[in-house]
Structures are given as structure tokens and as C-alpha cells.
Amino acid sequence: MPELLASPPLPSDRMFINLGPQHPSTHGVLRVGLTVEGEFIVKAEPDVGYLHRGIEKLCESRTYPQCVVLADRLDYVSAMTNELPFCLAAETLLGVEAPERAQDLRVIVCELNRIASHLLFFGTYGIDLGAFTPFLHAFREREMVLDLFEALCGGRLTYNYIRIGGVMKDLPEGWGDLCRRFLTHLGERLPEYDELLSFNPIFLDRTREVGLLDRRAAVSWGMTGPNLRASGVDYDLRKAAPYCGYGKVAFDTAVGKRGSCWDRYYCRVREMAQSARIVEQALGGLAAGPVMAKVPKVLKPPPGEAYAHVEASRGELGVYMVSDGGASPARVHVRAPSFLNLQVLGELLVGARIADVVAILGSVDIVLGECDR
Amino acid sequence: MILDERFWPDAVWKGRWSLPRYRNGALWIAGIALGAAALGAAVGEVGRFGSPAQHWIVRHCVAYGGLLGLAPGLTTSAGDLLWILVKTGLVITVVSASPVFLVWWERKISAHMQSRFGPMVCGGFHGWLQCVADGVKLLLKENITPDAADPWTHRLAPAVAVVPALLAFAPVSFGRELSAADLDVGTLYVFALAGVSVLGLMMAGWGSGNKYSLLGGLRSTAQMVSYELPRSFSVVPVLMFAGTLDLTGIVEAQADWWTLPLTGIAFLPRWFVFYPVVGQLAFAIFLIASVAETNRVPFDLPEAESELVSGFHTEYSGIKFSLFFMAEYAYVLLASCLAAAFFLGGGGAPLPWLTFLPSWWWFLAKVLVMVFLFMWFRWTFPRLRVDRLMDLNWKFLLPWCFANIAFAGLALMF
């Protein structure tokens, strides 16, 4: 009589916990409604929209160059990669193409921004798991990227550097050498990061068996970027559909095996090294010439629609733009990777412990500015 | 360009590791060590003042009591009581003031581990007054009791957490003849009292009326009750070797040196941490369990900031919050004192020719080393998960404790 031998489940009360919108580990203003039984999660409902600023709607009343400024405010941790699809879409509508040097510069700034963004992830993920020191180590290096951007365009968080038809201006003198100095420095620090966090036994214990997401689930949830690659799907827009100067550079995509939190984490750490490689090559093979194509003062693209997508730090960032022939787009829609990646939380969190919530949430690496728009 | 690349880490480090910087740093450290040693040698054993001071107090009590026509028996007791109050006051003052120093130290240490400076302004010299300023700020802050809280539980919890921490220092011997109370069962007393604080944390978690606090309180209960066991058992081999529960007696049992054969030159103190295998194992377990008992990283689950939003003390502010803070640092200090007493020979000098420095000096040095170890852990490790924490305790530490006791028994037999 096996049913008699099995002990009945202990009666326990379910408790509802609001994780956020004000919580140190929600990376912004995300709210997750957690139903817990003791330390275990029974149900998780991510609730987004606390940072909704109506950027897509605002674009409809702005000129095209002004839309690029708004794009900076989407994923504020990697603003450069947000400007790019806006510009690409507008360029497609206008039928212009950025000169080759501008294309190369776009690659350089986007990859530097990816490094900065992943450094932020590295640091905050450490904090999520209780290690505070990696955060400040990562910020030390991130500061250098921000310095480089400041020297390049004056901005440290929102740049407005990539413009429709090219980039704002050429590299200042000596910038390339400074950039190489940063890359050397980063190359020396990355093994340190592995020592400090990646292969720390406690860290491995916290992340290796947690938040497993197989290939099939990752694809069917529409995940992209490092989150998808960590599950073993080798899909990277920079390779699958090269844009700008990505066809010219050689690099490897970091692909994980099991889609655990650690895989997602380590994919990003390895991507930093690859991004550094790309910047190095792009700096070496920088084409000569102008950095801005000939575009009219007032942009009025002919009626039509365009979709441009790039591999942003968090996944595939797409911009769909419709023009009615006016000075501002008739409709703009952003396919935000954070929004789509976030949806998986409802599945990943069930059965996890409360302590694992932050490990899983952190490993998906969301930016609410982009998610809520 | 706007950029000032002189402040980039690679440029800064190039300067830092140059010879002059190295030399200056070494000179500073040597200077501080020499100064501290000179101070210690000049002051000498503080414990020698104890007995005369007691006699002085008792004599005056008897004299003034006699003027009032009180019997000498009564006034002698009154004098003894006064002396106990003085000793207690001293210990409580030192222990309650220590967080100010420890927090400053922790800030500086963590800062330098993270390529920062930490506080640099307040007080002039490396921000040494910062924690005093913070203490004043905490005292002046509004004392909030949430509506949802159980007011009395909420109010009492910090006191219940901090009082045992202070009481537990009574039998700790800070040096030769420097303990507030010479208890025969000192070890038992310390461990018993240290276990009471968990009640305070649980009351805080329960009484705050906050779900995160409740989780933190429950976690702390499970954790601290569990880690009491390996912590107490890891000390059993020490007690077996020393043959006493008295902390002073345990220190005395270590006051000798192993000598080289033939020459008779002492090379290693007979501290319990140097007892082969048994000593090191016991020390490691004691250290791990102590970190867990003090709720510090990597075992800071009850207050896990990123998960439970500071856990049991989420709803505390002002002086009540600072009492919890004080309890944590008092326990760090207590654990360091105990580690020094149980395993590092208390106030004993490492080598015979170093005995010119008084015992309190050595004790302080050892305690500070242990405190540094605690801080080093905190700023290096991530946090363990709650089930792993229990696994580590019940499936690893505790079995090894029992094995260690058996080893110690074997060692004593042969």
C-alpha cells in the first residue's frame, strides 16, 4: 500500500510576497508577485510598466534625429547600441547609407558599450549573490569606457553619437591609443574576475544548478542574446545578419551548454573578451574617409516602412518604423530584448527558492528602461 | 579632450608599485608596529593594577562607611560590589565603543580591497571620525515603529539581541589577570549566552510585521541554532587538552613552547592551533561556525540585503538599528576573543624573547588579526544559499567535529 507509506504533505500557509517595485535586486522598478510556501516559489508573476515613459508614442511627435535622442533612454546601460537600430531604420527609409568609416566607428562604440554593459551586469550580479567587491572592480573598468565615450562625444550615459547617416564626429586625436590602453587593461583584469567570482566555489554552487532553461524553451520564449546562447543556441545577429562593419571582423560567439544561471553569466564574461577583440580589429582596420553621409537638413523620408535589428547587449533589439512622408515617423515600435527575456521568469522561478529568485532574475539581465519603454 | 587618463587604474598602479611607494608603506607599517610595541612595553601588564585598585576601593568604602557607623563586613561587601561595577563598566564601555573602531576599520579595509579610499575627510586623518559622526546621526534619527509591528516585541528585540552579547564578555580574559569574572565554567557561560541573542533576532523578525523580516528572522533562528553545535563541539578537543572550562585556565594551558631537540631553543608556542591535525581542524570549524554565528558574509542570510532587503532589521531605524549593528560587531569581537583564547594562546607571546610585551598587547594583536580575517571573508565571498548552509553544517562540519573529538581522545591516550 504505497499511498499509506507516503507521508502526507505538511500543511503550510502560502504567503504572497511583493518583490519590488522597490527592492535592491530588481534592477530598476520591476515587480514580481511571488507566492511562496516557506522558502519555495509556487507562482511568480512579473509585472512590468513602472518605468513606462511612452517613448514609442513620443517618437511620433518628434523629428527623426530627435527620436535617436529618445532611443538613448531605452536601455540606458548601453545607449550606443540603442541608437544604432533607430538610425539604421531611418537610413533605410531615407535610402542613404553611412560611409564606411562611420560603419567602423559604430562597431567600435557599440562593442565598447557592450563591454560597459556586461561589466555592469558582472558587478550587479555579484551584489545579487552577496559579493560586493566585484561590483567596484567592474566599475573601475567601466569608468574607463565612460571616459572614452566622454572624450568621444561629451556624454557618459546618453551619447547621441550615432546619427542618421553616420556618426556625430570623428575620433579625437590619440583616442585610438587610449582605447587600446583600456583593452590591454581589461584583458589583464578578466582573469582576475574569473578568480574572484566566476570560479568561486560558493558562486558556482549558487548558480550552476539554478534556473536551467533548455534550448527548446529558450527559443519558444523568444529569448535572444546571451540568454539564448547560454542555452546552447548559437545565434548572434552580428554573425547571422552582419550589419555595419561586423562582416569585416573575426570573433567567436560565446555559447553555453545547459542554460543555467552560471552559463548565462559566463557567456557575458566571455563576450567581453570577444568584444575587446572586435574593437581591436576595428581600430586596426579603420577605413579612411568622411564619417557622415550627405543627408538633408530636414529629414522627410518617403512613405514606407522599415525594420532594423541589431545584436544589443541584452539580445536582439529591433526597431520598426513607419513613415507617412512627414518630418516625424508615423509609428515606431521597439522590439526590446529585455521585455521578451523577462517573460521567462514566470517559468524559471517556479520551484526555485527565494534566495534563487535574485540569482535567476539577475542572470537574465534586464533593463527596465528598455522593457517598459 | 575632457578625459583625464592620469587617473586610469593602469596609470595609478604604475605609480603605486614603484619602489618609493613600497618603501614608504613599509616604513609606515614598521613605525606603527614599533610605536605600538613601545607603548605596550612602557605600560606593562595592566592586570597588576587590578588587585591594588580593588583594595583601594574596599579600604575607602570601609573608611567612609566607618564614619557613618556602618559595620566593616557590610562596607567590605559594598566595596567589592563597587569594584565589580567598575570592572563591568569598563568591559561594557570597551565592547560598546569597539564598533566605532571596527566599522571604521572595516570601511578602510573594504575600500582598499575595492580600489577605493573609504572615508577620508571626517576627522582629518583617513576619516577616523566618520563612524563617530555616523553614530551621532543614528542616535538623532527618528525612531520608527511601524503600524503593522507588534510594538513591544519590536521595541524589546534590539535589547534582547545586544544584552547577551555584552554579558558574554564577562569571563573573557583580555590578558593576564584581566577578566571581569573568573568563572570556572566560562566556556559554557559564553556559549550559553551567545545562543540567547537569536531570540532577539527572531523577535525582530516576528515583531516587525514585515514578510521579509519574518523570513530573515526564521532564517536566523535556523542558522544560529544549527551553528551553535559545531561551534561548541569544535572547542571540545581544546577543553580535553586543557582539562578545564575556565577561559583563563585554557590560556594558561597554552603558555609554553615546543623546543628544538638538543639545543632547547623554543620555536613554536604550544597554542592549540598548532596541535597537529586536531588543532587545525578544530580551529577551521570554529572559525566557519563563528562567521555563521555572527551572521556575516558568506553566511549573512538572515539579513541578505539583496534578497530579504536586510531581513530582520528592515523595519528598524535610529538607535534600535544601531543596537543590532552593535550586537553584530560585539559578536565579531567576541568570536575573535574566543578564537584567540581557545586556539591562539590568549595573551601568550609567540616566542619566549617576545614576552617583554605585555599579555594584553598580544591578546589585542591576535584579536585584531582575527577581526581582519572576518572582514576579509566578508569582502571576498558571495553568500551561501540557505539549504547549502544547512548541508554544510549537518553533513560536513558536525561529523568532522565528532571525528575531531575522537582524534583528540586518541591523542590524549597515547
Boltz contact constraints between the chains, C-beta under 6 A:
constraints:
  - contact:
      token1: [A, 17]
      token2: [B, 211]
      max_distance: 6.0
  - contact:
      token1: [A, 24]
      token2: [B, 306]
      max_distance: 6.0
  - contact:
      token1: [A, 25]
      token2: [B, 306]
      max_distance: 6.0
  - contact:
      token1: [A, 127]
      token2: [B, 306]
      max_distance: 6.0
  - contact:
      token1: [A, 128]
      token2: [B, 306]
      max_distance: 6.0
  - contact:
      token1: [A, 129]
      token2: [B, 382]
      max_distance: 6.0
  - contact:
      token1: [A, 129]
      token2: [B, 383]
      max_distance: 6.0
  - contact:
      token1: [A, 130]
      token2: [B, 297]
      max_distance: 6.0
  - contact:
      token1: [A, 130]
      token2: [B, 382]
      max_distance: 6.0
  - contact:
      token1: [A, 130]
      token2: [B, 383]
      max_distance: 6.0
  - contact:
      token1: [A, 131]
      token2: [B, 382]
      max_distance: 6.0
  - contact:
      token1: [A, 133]
      token2: [B, 113]
      max_distance: 6.0
  - contact:
      token1: [A, 133]
      token2: [B, 114]
      max_distance: 6.0
  - contact:
      token1: [A, 133]
      token2: [B, 379]
      max_distance: 6.0
  - contact:
      token1: [A, 136]
      token2: [B, 114]
      max_distance: 6.0
  - contact:
      token1: [A, 140]
      token2: [B, 9]
      max_distance: 6.0
  - contact:
      token1: [A, 140]
      token2: [B, 115]
      max_distance: 6.0
  - contact:
      token1: [A, 144]
      token2: [B, 8]
      max_distance: 6.0
  - contact:
      token1: [A, 147]
      token2: [B, 3]
      max_distance: 6.0
  - contact:
      token1: [A, 150]
      token2: [B, 2]
      max_distance: 6.0
  - contact:
      token1: [A, 150]
      token2: [B, 3]
      max_distance: 6.0
  - contact:
      token1: [A, 151]
      token2: [B, 1]
      max_distance: 6.0
  - contact:
      token1: [A, 151]
      token2: [B, 2]
      max_distance: 6.0
  - contact:
      token1: [A, 151]
      token2: [B, 3]
      max_distance: 6.0
  - contact:
      token1: [A, 172]
      token2: [B, 1]
      max_distance: 6.0
  - contact:
      token1: [A, 178]
      token2: [B, 5]
      max_distance: 6.0
  - contact:
      token1: [A, 185]
      token2: [B, 10]
      max_distance: 6.0
  - contact:
      token1: [A, 202]
      token2: [B, 298]
      max_distance: 6.0
  - contact:
      token1: [A, 202]
      token2: [B, 381]
      max_distance: 6.0
  - contact:
      token1: [A, 202]
      token2: [B, 382]
      max_distance: 6.0
  - contact:
      token1: [A, 202]
      token2: [B, 384]
      max_distance: 6.0
  - contact:
      token1: [A, 203]
      token2: [B, 382]
      max_distance: 6.0
  - contact:
      token1: [A, 205]
      token2: [B, 388]
      max_distance: 6.0
  - contact:
      token1: [A, 206]
      token2: [B, 385]
      max_distance: 6.0
  - contact:
      token1: [A, 355]
      token2: [B, 307]
      max_distance: 6.0
  - contact:
      token1: [A, 355]
      token2: [B, 385]
      max_distance: 6.0
  - contact:
      token1: [A, 355]
      token2: [B, 386]
      max_distance: 6.0
  - contact:
      token1: [A, 358]
      token2: [B, 306]
      max_distance: 6.0
  - contact:
      token1: [A, 358]
      token2: [B, 307]
      max_distance: 6.0
